[in-house]
Amino acid sequence: MGFYFVDPETYKKYKDEILSYSQSVQVNTQEFLPEERRKRPLSDQEIAAKMGLDERVVREIRVVAERDAYPIDEWEKALEFKDRTCREYARTGLSSVTKKYLKKS
């Protein structure tokens, strides 16, 4: 697969809408929200179909927009969280996130 590039005007035009549909903005059914506020994130393919864009365009805009939207320390925190919870699950068979919520009960 070759290098792909979306021009800056196309990026500016679609980035906010693409992010709002993507997994970057998660307002999902597991949250305690009224049903009218719940939505599942869409895949790049689903976003492309919904917006009438090529999937490669959506993917490139999403990836660049995610990097623009979140500072590097947020990415580092997410990686640390994922690493910590995966290691805890491998060690005990129970997610440390689950344990945290079980303790509150």
SVG drawing of the C-alpha trace seen along z (x, -y; Angstrom):
<svg xmlns="http://www.w3.org/2000/svg" viewBox="-34 -24 38 40">
<polyline fill="none" stroke="black" stroke-width="0.4" points="0.0,0.0 1.4,-3.4 1.5,-6.7 -1.8,-8.4 -2.5,-12.1 -5.6,-14.0 -5.4,-17.7 -5.6,-20.2 -9.0,-21.6 -10.6,-18.2 -9.1,-17.4 -10.5,-20.6 -13.9,-20.1 -14.5,-16.5 -12.2,-16.0 -14.7,-16.9 -17.6,-14.9 -15.4,-11.8 -14.0,-12.0 -17.6,-12.3 -18.5,-9.0 -15.3,-7.2 -14.1,-5.2 -12.2,-8.2 -15.5,-9.6 -17.1,-6.9 -20.6,-7.4 -21.8,-3.8 -24.4,-1.5 -22.3,-0.5 -22.6,-3.9 -25.4,-5.0 -26.9,-7.5 -30.4,-8.0 -31.0,-5.9 -31.3,-8.9 -27.7,-9.9 -26.2,-6.5 -24.4,-5.6 -21.9,-3.0 -18.8,-4.1 -18.6,-3.4 -15.8,-1.7 -14.0,-3.7 -15.9,-1.7 -19.2,-2.7 -18.2,-6.3 -17.2,-6.4 -20.5,-4.9 -22.5,-7.4 -20.5,-10.4 -20.1,-9.3 -16.3,-9.3 -13.6,-6.8 -12.7,-4.6 -9.0,-5.5 -9.9,-9.2 -11.8,-8.6 -9.0,-6.5 -6.3,-9.1 -8.4,-12.0 -9.3,-10.0 -5.7,-9.0 -4.4,-12.5 -7.3,-14.1 -6.8,-11.7 -3.2,-12.8 -4.3,-16.5 -7.1,-16.0 -5.2,-14.4 -1.8,-15.5 1.0,-13.0 0.6,-12.5 -2.9,-11.2 -1.6,-8.6 1.1,-7.6 -1.5,-7.3 -3.7,-5.1 -0.8,-2.8 0.2,-2.6 -3.4,-1.8 -3.7,0.9 -0.4,2.4 -1.2,2.4 -4.7,3.9 -3.6,6.6 -0.7,7.7 -3.1,7.8 -5.6,9.9 -2.8,12.3 -1.6,12.6 -5.0,13.0 -7.6,13.8 -9.6,10.8 -9.3,7.3 -7.9,4.7 -10.6,2.4 -13.3,4.9 -11.7,5.2 -11.8,1.5 -15.5,1.4 -16.2,4.5 -14.5,2.9 -17.0,0.0 -20.0,2.3"/>
</svg>
